[in-house]
Amino acid sequence: MTTVQANLTYYQQLNEQIRAIDDTDITVENVIGQRYIGCGSADHTITIHGTPGNGLGQYLSGSTIEVFGNAQEAVGDTMNKGDIIIHGNVGDACGYGMRGGRIFIQGDCGYRGGIHMKAYEQHFPVIVIGGKAGSFLGEYQAGGLILVLGQGQNGAYPAGNFCGTGMHGGKIVLRCDKAPAGLPRQVLVSPASQADLDGIAPYVEEYCRHFGGDAAALLGQQYYVLSPNPEAGYHQLYTYES
């Protein structure tokens, strides 16, 4: 393992230093807002202590990034594969346009998590949020899974306003006691079926492996599934007749 001290190093020089390391196991300590760490990285394990800045793991192509701290905006922007694990909260636009890989967030997610998220060929993107999410979660979602466990919410709806606005693919699964109300017309809501619970079980178990918790107890709670409403899509934009 190779250890790098970030401290006050400018983000460009820090990233050049990280990319020049031959070792595939890298630890970066004392990170204080440096941007774009791990951008495009493949086949590495990068452990970060501190608070990475915007664009952590952008275009990630197979590496694992684990952060012991919070992360700022655009975590995993357009990532293709790999894992990002955050022992804290993340800012806005987490998983923007991600096409594959997984993001596990111990705490909360800011606005527009999973915006434009999409599945691509064999890739299936997943975001797991342990706490709550801000407004516009899953905006224009076209594929993949967003799972919000709602820990600390006492069964209340764990997302902000306009959840799933423009959604036309994929699935949002929320742990809450009552079906969400007031959602955009592009979204259908239904109680999670056993098949839905079986589908999220591996991600809940992985979440608990990273952060602790009782996966069986979490899976025994009430979940609701948000999916696209085929009657409320953007039919005027299609070039074929359904």
N, C-alpha and C positions, 0 to 999 in steps of 0.2 A: 504494500500500500504506500502511496505517495501522498504527503500532506502539503497543502498550499495554504499560506496565510494571506487572506485577502486584505484585511485592514482597510487602508485608504487607497489601495491600488485602483487606478482608473479601470473601468469595466473592459475596455478594449485590450489593454495590456494583460489584465487578469485572464481573459478568455484565450488570448494567444499563449499564455503560459500553460493553461490547462490543456490546450490542444497539442502542445509540444511534448507532453508527457507520454512516454511509451507504456507505462503501467496502465492496466485496465481498471485498477481499483484506486480511486482518487478521493481524498477527503479535502474539502475546502472549509477552512475555519475563519471565524471573525468576518463573515460576510455582512456588509452594511449597505445593501441596496444596489449592488452591481448587477447590471442587466445581462440578459441573453446567456446565462450560464447553461452549458450543455446543449446549446442550439445545434440541431442536426446530428447529435451524437449517436453512435451505434456501438453496441457491444462493450459498453463501459458501465461501471458502477460508480456513481458520483454521490458522495455523502456531503451534505452542506449543513454547517452550523452557523446560524444567524438568519438574516432576512434577505433573501435574494430579490433583486429588482424585477422590473417588467420583462416578460418574454422568457421566463425560465423554461427550458426544454422545448422551445419552438422547433418545429420540424423534427422532433425526436424520432430516431429511426432504429430503436431497439435497445437503447441503454436504460438503466434503472437509475433514477434520481430520487434521493431521499433527503428531505429537509427537516431538520430539528429546529423548528421555528415557524413563523408565518411566511407567506409569500405574497408578492404584489400582483399586479395585473397581468393578464394574458398568459397564465401558466398553461403550457402544453398547446399553445397556438399552432394549429395545423399539424399536430404530431401524427406520425404514421404508425408507430408501434413502440412498445416499451412500457415502463411503469414510472409514474411520478407519485411519490408518497409524501404527504405534507402533515407533519406533526403540529398542526396549528390551523390557522384560517388562511383563506386566499382572497384576493381582491376580485375586481370585475373581469368579465370576459374569459373566465377560465375555460379551457377546452375550445376556444373559438375555432370553428372549422375543422376540428380534429377528425381524422379519418380512421384511426385505429389506436390501439393501446389503451391503457387504463390510468385514471387519476383517482387516488384515494385521499380524501381530505378529512382529517380528524374532526375539525370544527365546522365553521361556517364558510359559505361562498358568497361573494358579492353579487352585483347585478350581472345579468346576461350570461350566466353560466351555460355552457353548451350551445351558445348561439351558432347557427349554421353547422352544427355537428352532423356528420354523415357517415354511413357505412360505405366501404369501398372494396369491391371484389371480396377477397377473403378476410378483410379487416373489419373489425367490429369494435367501435369505440365505447368506452364505459367511463362514467364519472360517478363516484360514490361520495356523497356528502354526509358527514356524520351528524351535523347540526341542522342549520336552516340555510335557505338560499334567498338571495335578493330577488327583486322584480325582474321580469322578462326571462325567467329560467326557460331554457329550451326554445328560445325565439327562433323561428324558421328551422327548427330541427328537422332533419331529413333522414336520420338513421341513428342506430346505436341506442344506448340505454343511459338514462340519468336516474340515479337512485338516491333519494333523500331520506335518511333514517330518522330525522327529527328528534335526535336525542336532546334532552333538556327543554323540550317544547310542551311537555305534559299532555301529549296527544293532540295539540293544536295543529292546524294547517302549517306546514314548515316551509312555505315559499311566499314570496311577495306578490305584488300585483302582476297581471298580464302573463301569467304562466302559460307557456305553450303558444303564444301569439304567432300565427303564421305556420304552425307546425304542420308538416305534411309527410312525416315518416318517423320511424323510431318509436320510443316509448319512454315515458316518465313515470316512475313509481315513487309514491309518497307514503310514508308511514304517518297516519293520523287517524283519529277516532271517528271522524265524520267525513263524508264525501265533500271535496272542495266545491264551493259555489262561486258563481260570478266569473267563470273562466271564459276565455274567448270562444266564439262559435266554431272555430276550427278544431276544438278539442272535445273528445268524448271521455267520460269518466265512468269507470266501473270498479266494483270491488275486485281485489286480486283473486284470481282463481288458484287452485293448487298448482296448475302448470306455471302460472306466473311466479308463485313462491318458489317452486323448484328452480325456475330460471334465475332468480336473484340470489338463491342460497349460496352459490360459490363466492359471490362478491361480498355478501355479508360475512361469511366465514373468513375471507381474506382480510376484510376490514378489521375484524376482531383479532386476527393474528398480528396485524401491524400495531394496533392501538389498544388492545385489550377489550374485554367485554364478553358477553354471553350470546353467541350467535343464535343458539336455540331459542333463548328468551326473546331476542329481537324478531326472529322469524315467526314467533307465536303471536305477534301483535297484528293489528288491522292495517292493511295497505290498500291503497287505491291506485289504479292504473290510468294514466292519461295517454290517449292515442289519437291519431288524426281522425277527424270527421270527414269521410269521403264526400259528403254532401255539401261541404263548406270550403272546398279547396279552391284553387285559383284556375277554375276551368277555362276562363277566358284566355289564359295563357297557353293552353294546350293546343297542339296541332293535330290531334286525332280526336275521333268521336268515341266516347266511352259507351 
